[in-house]
Amino acid sequence: FEAADQFRMAKKYREALKYNSSVPDDKKRLKQRLTIYTAANRFHAATIMEKQLAKHNLLQDSLVLYQLSYAFYQTGNFKKTIELALKVKGSWLNSAKSLIDSAEECLDNSTSCQ
């Protein structure tokens, strides 16, 4: 886990994913993988993780919800962005509200987000 995190912080995402794959704890591994994907701007890969995250009850975690909603925003799925961001609580709430505002503007005026 620690090695993967060090590689992520060094922006060596391929190595980070390699070490992440050996993390034995499913929840820690999935949360870290989502963080790696978003840091690497691999937003489509992050959105594909939604079912796995739900299966492990990680969609209760506000950071996970925010990261996933941000990934959906970056891929242009603004309805899903809003759906997930509305569930964010705690310290990520203000960031989620900004994301919701941006996604709503994109839905109202699609030319501003192309």
N, C-alpha and C positions, 0 to 999 in steps of 0.2 A: 504494500500500500504506500509506504513512505517513498520508495524508489519511484513509483509511478507519479507521485505528487511532485517530486523533485524534477523529473523530466518534463512534466506539464508546465511547471513554473519556468523552466528553461526553454519553453516553446519547442521541445522535441517530442512532438505528439505521437509519432509512430512508436518511439521507445516507451512513452507513457502508456500507450494502449497495450503494448507487449507485456509490461509488468502488471498492468491492471488486470489482465486476463488470469493472472495467478493469485489474485486476492481471494481467499477462501470464503469470506463472508459475502453472501449474495447482495445484501442491501448496501454494504460499503462499496462493493465492486460496481454496482449499477449507478449509485450516486456519483462515484468518482468518474465513471465512464461518461456520464452525462456532462459533467464539468469539463472533461477533456474535449468532448465533441464541441461544446459551445465555445470553449477557448480557441479551438482550432477552426472555428467558423464552419464546422461540418453540421449545419443545422438540419439537413434532411436526415442524416444518421441519428441525430438527437430525437427528432420527431418519431422516428420508427421505434424508439425505445418505450413509447407510451404504454403499450400493453404489458411489457415486462415490469415497468415501474408500478403499474396498477396491481399486477399480480402479487408484488411484494409489499403492497400497502404503502408505497413511497409517495403517492399523490396526496398524502396528508401533510407532507413536509413543505413548508412555504418556499424554501429555496429551490427545491425540485420543481414545484409548480411554476415558480417564476422563470427558471431556466427553460423549462419546457414551453411555456407560453411565449417566451422570447424567441425560441427556435421556430415555433409556428409563425410568429410575426415575420421573421426573416425569410421564411419560405412562402409568405403571401397568404397564409391561411388565417385571415383576420378574425373570422367567427370563432375558430378554435382558440385563438389567442385570448379573446375576451372571455370565453367559457372558462378557461383555466385560470386566467389572471383574477377573475372575480372570487376565486377560492383562496387567494393568497392572504395571509394574516401576518401580524407581527412586524418585524423590522423591514420586511420586503414590501409592505403595503403601499408606501408612497411610490416606489418604483413600478409596482403593478398598476397603480392608478394612471401613471404616465403612459404606460404601455397600452392600457385600455383606451385612453384618450386618442393616442396615435392610431390604434387599430380602428376605432370608430370613425376617425377622419378618413382613413383609407377606404372604409366601406362606403362612406357618404360621397367621397370624391376619389374614385379609383385612379384618376390620372395623377394625383399627387403622390402615389406610392408605387409607381411603375419603375 
